[in-house]
Amino acid sequence: MDSSIVTSLYGEFAPLAPMIILMIAALLMPAVYYATKLRDAVTLVAVAAIALSMFFNILMMIDGYQGDYVGVFVYDAFAGVMILLFQIVALLTAMVSLSSSETTRAHYGAFNSLLLAATVGMMFVATANDLITIFLGVELVSISSYALVAMKRKDPRAAEAAVKYVIIGGLSTALTVYGLSMLYGVTGTTNIPEIAAALSTQDFSWAFGIALITMIAGYGFKIAAVPFHMWAPDVYEGAATPVSMFLGTGSKKVGFVALFKIFIVIFVAASTTAAFATEEVQYIFAIIAAITMTLGNVVAISQNNIKRMLAYSSIAQAGYILIVMAVMSEYALASGMFHMFTHVFMKGGAFLVVGALISVGIGEKISDYRGLAKRAPFIAFAMLLFLFALAGIPPLAGFTSKLFLFSSAIYDGGLGGGVMTQWIWLAFIAVLNSAISLFYYTRVVKAMLIEKGETTERIKVPKTFTAAISICVVFVILLGIYPQLIMDFCADAASALFGI
Amino acid sequence: MFFDLPFEIPYLLTLLLVLPLVGAVATLAMGGERQKYAKYVAGAFSGITMVLSIMLLFVPDLAVYNESYPWIETAGIRMSYILTVDGLSILMVFLTGILVFLSTVFSAREHDRPHYFFALILAMEVGLMGVYMAADYFLFYVMWEVTLIPMYFMISWFGGPRRHYAAIKFFIYTHVASLVMLIGIFAIVFGAAGGGIADFSFEAVLAGSAAFSSTFQTLVFGLLFFGFAVKMPIVPFHTWLPDAHTEAPTAGSVLLAGVMLKMGSYGIIRVCLELLPEGAQAWQTTMVFIGILAMIYGAYACIAQKDLKKMVAFSSISHMGMVMISMACLSDIGIQFAVFQMFAHGLISAVLFMVAGATGHNIGTREIPLLGGLAGKVPVLAAFMMFGFLASLGLPGLVGFWAEFGIIFSFYEYTISIDMIWLIAFCLISLLLTAGYYLWAMQRSMFGRLTEKIDLSHIHDLSRPEVIALGATCALIALFGLWPDLALGFIKEYASSLALSLGVV
């Protein structure tokens, strides 16, 4: 089997194939719900659609399929890898939403519809080759997510989170649009390769500088980089846990994809001229990265609510991934993408554990987790793996991906440059942060495995949660000892993006 | 060796890793009703591992057993699964095999969740064996960290009253040190790659190390040295050790002092000295100073300790300081006896911690001021304590004597070569202090008037498994004391070739 199935089925729309399936499913969701009134049926259709879309995408990835639709959407190795990531996130979220006690009962069709629509938006951005498409994709994700957050009704925290998210999101959108329009003004086109070509013949202008700054700020909100991070802990805490997971592991990556697409493509084309102010932009990102990871980790130490702690640790992880934007090398991009993948399983897994436990009536405080090992051994063991992976303990996935990512600050991936000294300080800060992070992760480990709880009554976690958590456990171990499973694709993806 | 193994065992080194791993899983499965059989499962697996590690000593050509398979090859990075055993690591592998089995035997009476307890011991053995056999920096680092997690749980599940604090302190302290070491590893691996594919194997890095400038060597030596030395430990980064030891259960302390501290000095020799000779020259004086500090401070602190186990912990710091000064000589004899002292201290500290642990268990307290005159009540324990103390202070005829003799000899040579012969006085002061605190502790706890401060009706002498474990370790101490060449024979060739590459003979 190869990608010829996809091309024969979809013809000229083949590059959009994974998206089309999900779009149709998204539109069908409410109908399925009103026809059957069965939540199981809705989830089944959603999961089936995502699985089919994932199947097509994997065929296309393995085949090395490349194609574009009217020059606006481009499916290449980069798009394939990122689409796979978004599909995994959507799959996990759809699975667990079924049995989570936090997701809405009334509008379950709409919930799934929004979830799939947001996923389509993410894929839009991954394939986008045009500023307008990126913008539309990001907006599709954002608007669907506002609704997803607000859908946990009857909880004032969710309402507060949703309002905060909308306002901050609006601000971010405004900044981004401003930046994108300045960029259009400077170059006269919205097509990214053409922008790159146009810039390589220009000198640096203030209009372009403002465009860069506003775009960094706009997407900085999306990825929750310091100082644009304030919304993240409130939103993650307020939203239903499956939605928090979706936002933390999926929607955040959209911002990164947009940053990669816009900045790296321009960077590669324009690095030889003065137009891009290469060094300055790299330093801006390096400083943001250092501050983001440090603040995220330090503030996480004092959190007693696990969802907030995970939110701050997500901020720290964004800081790690921003190393890519500072180093701007092919190897760094591949490592960053790989880290995003492992992050889905580690952080996603941790959120799933929290969601599963909320569903059986255990609170969100770290102290609520006391004695968990006796009550739910598998869940406690899984959480131990996720947290140790996040802290970067070998041989788990988080260690391997951090090793690649941090080493990318000093190693160019075998291109002949030898040891780079420019970003050694960034690698140092990242490694030190890893040490800090161990401190707050072990607090949870200690509560779960070492401290005694008030009761030793067994907990029965819903089956879909167990299944989703098992998937994460398998990949947290597998990607730790066999990273080339995904890393090879990431390396191809990075060279595709740098090759434009 | 006087006797050559007449047959080959396929995949011997992998077996040394896999057996404890399988054993750990099998022991863990012995929960519930079957948990009283957990010790037999653990004993069987660690026993077979020990037999294999002993057989390794009789292998005529160790190179036959090298194993190398590609593992991770992606995006300009190559990591491999390479296991080797050479003159430096063979004694450590042997020590690990022996001590893991003996500490399993010693803990045979453990009845609180024994399946977890023994599984943790076996899991630790995987990491320890891995560290000593790995010949790839990625594998080495993974194994290095693998040793941490079982120890963390060992202390926090089975430790004393302050176990939470001690466990987290141990974990964070040594993890931070390993991260610093990881940066050092990045530097040597990517530096050696010189722009090509970054190969993490020892061999490739050694081949590429010719290009290291002396500034680079000095800087990176510092990073790696810090990472390793915290594990040894060095003053002032030693404070995790007394806490961890005091709170850890006896088997944990035995492995911590016996084998885990040696990971630090092993790393310094294996990585820092082998790879960065110019860095070693630049850091030599500092190493000597750090070694003297640890040696004197450790011994001095021992005098003040009231807890028998804490005293033994500080004496470990002092003895590891001797390893430090010995390897800091960068000479043939220095390295040879540094490794020999690692081996000797591994055996002796095992006896000391078993004795200290048994005192706590069988008498009810380890506080020296509360003890007294107990030799009549617990004669076997007192005899082993005496033997352990005498071995540790370097009684001729026991293994510690040769180690200390060799170290002082090599250090004497070094002080002459730098024209500061008075430095040798520190060694003598440390020896005197050592003899002093041991004899004083012995006198206060076992001899003299029978104490009235503790309830004497419940105390009992050593149980049979404890006697077996202690007896076997003491027998080894005597064997290698009477016949040191049995161990030195392995190290000689390695030490002289390393000294040659360091430029000092």
Interface residues (C-beta under 8 A of the other chain):
Chain A: Y331 A334 S335 F388 I393 P394 P395 F399 T400 L403 F404 F406 S407 I410 Y411 D412 G413 G414 L415 G416 G417 G418 V419 A427 F428 V431 L432 S434 A435 L438 F439 T442 K446 L449 I450 Y482 P483 Q484 M487 D488 C490 A491 A494
Chain B: I72 E73 T74 A75 G76 I77 F138 Y141 V142 E145 V146 L148 I149 F153 S156 W157 H164 A167 I168 F171 I172 H175 V176 L179 V180 L182 I183 F186 A187 F190 G191 A193 G194 G195 G196 I197 A198
